[in-house]
Amino acid sequence: MEKIQIGQNFFIPMPVVLVGTQVAGKDNFMTVGWCARANANPPMILCGIGNHHYTSKGIAETKTFSVNIPSSALLEKTDYCGIVSGEKTDKSHVFEVFYGSLKTAPMIRECPVTLECRLVETVPLPTNTLFIGEIAGAYADGRVIKDQKPDFPEIDPLFLTMPDNRYWTLGKYAGDAWSAGKNLITER
């Protein structure tokens, strides 16, 4: 099939997370769609946050943040945290909060998986800033762990697609990574 030029919009589905931080001593959460692994060892994650967002102040202030993976059951609260600013709205009571060893990275008890991160590097870009954090602690509900591995259908994560601005849930299993393509390997 012939390819057509479609512009430079975003066509990669993105995991939806809630980034938590303290701003002026108050817990704040923001919905973020630009989040990915950044390094394997030590484990690091990056979150791209618009330069105008209030959450950036908290990360700069405390040098910590959390990454919380909401399930689809938290869709309404997750979307709410993305449409109201912590600068004008107190979001500290939207979720039940707990802390790990960092003490300034508020995590969401209702999320099946949470990570507390120590800021390692900040990369300023024209419209966004990439916050790279080393994962200092990872926490999960026991029900989402099977055979000491994450059970993603049980986690029930959300994904964001743009430019249609829609949330999606995990699809069906398609195959095993680093295995499905082995039949195409030829010996030389």
C-alpha positions as a printed NumPy array, in Angstrom:
array([[  0.   ,   0.   ,   0.   ],
       [  1.268,   3.435,  -0.889],
       [  2.122,   5.793,   1.96 ],
       [  0.636,   9.278,   2.112],
       [  2.1  ,  12.329,   3.856],
       [  0.105,  12.95 ,   7.039],
       [  2.007,  15.729,   8.764],
       [  4.056,  15.651,  11.921],
       [  1.363,  14.981,  14.496],
       [  1.865,  12.368,  17.185],
       [  0.796,   8.9  ,  16.098],
       [  2.474,   6.784,  18.771],
       [  0.128,   5.543,  21.528],
       [  1.458,   6.741,  24.871],
       [  1.091,   5.27 ,  28.35 ],
       [ -0.874,   7.532,  30.677],
       [  0.656,   8.179,  34.096],
       [  0.032,  10.521,  36.986],
       [  3.165,  12.42 ,  38.003],
       [  3.184,  13.359,  41.654],
       [  5.269,  15.991,  43.376],
       [  5.095,  18.517,  46.169],
       [  4.805,  22.175,  45.265],
       [  5.325,  24.559,  48.188],
       [  4.809,  21.607,  50.546],
       [  1.486,  20.501,  49.033],
       [  0.927,  17.255,  47.115],
       [  0.053,  17.728,  43.461],
       [ -0.708,  15.302,  40.63 ],
       [ -0.675,  15.838,  36.887],
       [ -1.701,  13.547,  34.05 ],
       [  1.201,  12.919,  31.662],
       [  1.226,  11.039,  28.365],
       [  4.899,  11.433,  27.543],
       [  6.637,   8.908,  29.775],
       [  9.14 ,   6.16 ,  28.947],
       [ 12.072,   4.137,  30.204],
       [ 15.3  ,   6.072,  29.891],
       [ 17.944,   3.676,  31.249],
       [ 18.179,   0.043,  32.385],
       [ 20.839,   0.097,  35.113],
       [ 20.353,   2.11 ,  37.175],
       [ 16.657,   2.082,  36.277],
       [ 15.547,   5.498,  35.025],
       [ 12.349,   6.908,  33.595],
       [ 11.65 ,  10.137,  31.769],
       [  8.566,  12.318,  31.7  ],
       [  8.04 ,  15.137,  29.221],
       [  6.095,  17.991,  30.819],
       [  5.021,  21.242,  29.167],
       [  7.171,  24.156,  30.259],
       [  4.168,  26.111,  31.524],
       [  2.902,  23.396,  33.917],
       [  2.824,  23.889,  37.674],
       [  4.166,  20.371,  38.333],
       [  7.547,  21.359,  36.908],
       [  8.008,  23.783,  39.821],
       [  7.6  ,  20.963,  42.333],
       [ 10.082,  18.693,  40.601],
       [ 12.636,  21.517,  40.446],
       [ 11.977,  22.376,  44.103],
       [ 12.167,  18.877,  45.663],
       [ 14.323,  17.082,  43.056],
       [ 11.87 ,  14.166,  43.343],
       [  8.686,  12.975,  41.665],
       [  6.501,   9.907,  41.434],
       [  5.136,   8.071,  38.42 ],
       [  1.808,   6.393,  39.145],
       [  0.171,   3.999,  36.687],
       [ -3.602,   4.372,  36.929],
       [ -6.015,   1.613,  35.942],
       [ -9.01 ,   2.302,  33.728],
       [-11.139,   2.452,  36.899],
       [ -9.348,   5.747,  37.656],
       [-10.106,   7.311,  34.251],
       [-12.28 ,  10.144,  35.594],
       [ -9.8  ,  11.199,  38.301],
       [ -6.888,  10.783,  35.9  ],
       [ -8.476,  13.028,  33.285],
       [ -9.435,  15.572,  35.971],
       [ -5.774,  15.863,  37.014],
       [ -4.922,  16.692,  33.423],
       [ -7.535,  19.389,  32.891],
       [ -7.123,  21.433,  36.073],
       [ -3.897,  23.097,  37.192],
       [ -2.533,  22.613,  40.682],
       [ -1.714,  26.31 ,  40.631],
       [ -5.442,  27.103,  40.824],
       [ -6.947,  23.86 ,  42.171],
       [ -5.87 ,  21.84 ,  45.212],
       [ -5.508,  18.265,  43.932],
       [ -3.885,  16.97 ,  47.126],
       [ -7.103,  15.226,  48.255],
       [ -8.094,  13.57 ,  44.958],
       [ -6.249,  10.377,  45.931],
       [ -5.081,   8.585,  49.054],
       [ -1.349,   9.325,  49.232],
       [  1.587,   7.393,  50.649],
       [  5.342,   7.972,  50.679],
       [  8.384,   5.781,  50.252],
       [ 11.965,   6.497,  51.214],
       [ 12.204,   9.84 ,  49.378],
       [  9.517,  11.537,  51.54 ],
       [  8.797,  14.257,  48.939],
       [  7.446,  12.135,  46.062],
       [  3.748,  11.546,  46.842],
       [  2.432,   8.256,  45.443],
       [ -1.171,   7.232,  44.809],
       [ -2.407,   4.248,  46.805],
       [ -5.268,   3.566,  44.341],
       [ -2.858,   3.098,  41.408],
       [ -1.822,  -0.543,  40.942],
       [  1.821,   0.424,  40.295],
       [  3.778,   3.417,  41.586],
       [  7.391,   4.533,  41.282],
       [  9.275,   7.088,  43.357],
       [ 12.041,   8.867,  41.497],
       [ 15.055,  10.997,  42.324],
       [ 15.672,  13.67 ,  39.677],
       [ 18.874,  12.934,  37.747],
       [ 18.694,  15.329,  34.832],
       [ 16.504,  18.008,  33.332],
       [ 16.546,  18.493,  29.572],
       [ 14.894,  21.75 ,  28.468],
       [ 13.271,  21.687,  25.017],
       [ 11.357,  24.431,  23.178],
       [  7.886,  23.513,  24.524],
       [  8.555,  20.775,  27.064],
       [ 11.109,  19.72 ,  29.637],
       [ 12.254,  16.132,  29.981],
       [ 12.607,  15.149,  33.625],
       [ 14.794,  12.068,  33.97 ],
       [ 14.525,  10.298,  37.28 ],
       [ 16.269,   7.313,  38.817],
       [ 13.703,   4.922,  40.234],
       [ 14.383,   4.785,  43.98 ],
       [ 11.419,   2.549,  44.797],
       [  8.748,   0.573,  42.948],
       [  5.491,  -0.52 ,  44.577],
       [  2.657,  -2.71 ,  43.301],
       [ -0.583,  -4.179,  44.557],
       [ -0.058,  -7.895,  45.156],
       [ -2.965,  -8.732,  42.82 ],
       [ -1.086,  -7.327,  39.789],
       [  2.006,  -9.509,  40.255],
       [  2.029, -13.094,  38.936],
       [  5.125, -15.275,  39.001],
       [  7.095, -12.224,  40.192],
       [  6.214, -10.322,  36.987],
       [  3.685,  -7.576,  36.259],
       [  0.313,  -8.861,  35.045],
       [ -0.592,  -6.084,  32.607],
       [ -4.211,  -7.118,  31.982],
       [ -4.698,  -6.941,  35.774],
       [ -2.906,  -3.574,  35.983],
       [ -5.311,  -2.375,  33.236],
       [ -3.213,   0.662,  32.197],
       [ -4.473,   3.564,  30.13 ],
       [ -3.015,   4.794,  26.844],
       [ -3.431,   8.146,  25.112],
       [ -3.62 ,   8.687,  21.376],
       [ -3.183,  12.041,  19.683],
       [ -4.317,  14.023,  17.763],
       [ -7.726,  12.43 ,  18.498],
       [ -7.168,  12.866,  22.284],
       [ -8.636,   9.531,  23.334],
       [ -7.895,   7.109,  26.142],
       [ -7.555,   3.401,  25.424],
       [ -6.934,   0.248,  27.423],
       [ -4.562,  -2.626,  26.732],
       [ -5.433,  -4.747,  23.697],
       [ -5.1  ,  -8.458,  23.171],
       [ -1.878, -10.46 ,  23.47 ],
       [ -0.078, -10.583,  20.107],
       [  3.118, -12.579,  20.714],
       [  6.339, -12.856,  22.697],
       [  9.108, -10.263,  22.363],
       [ 12.548, -11.521,  21.346],
       [ 10.899, -14.735,  20.2  ],
       [  8.167, -14.077,  17.608],
       [ 10.722, -13.197,  14.905],
       [ 13.129, -16.089,  15.432],
       [ 11.796, -17.978,  12.414],
       [ 13.188, -15.209,  10.178],
       [ 16.741, -15.62 ,  11.507],
       [ 18.975, -17.436,   9.045],
       [ 22.311, -18.956,   9.914],
       [ 25.284, -17.62 ,   7.987]])
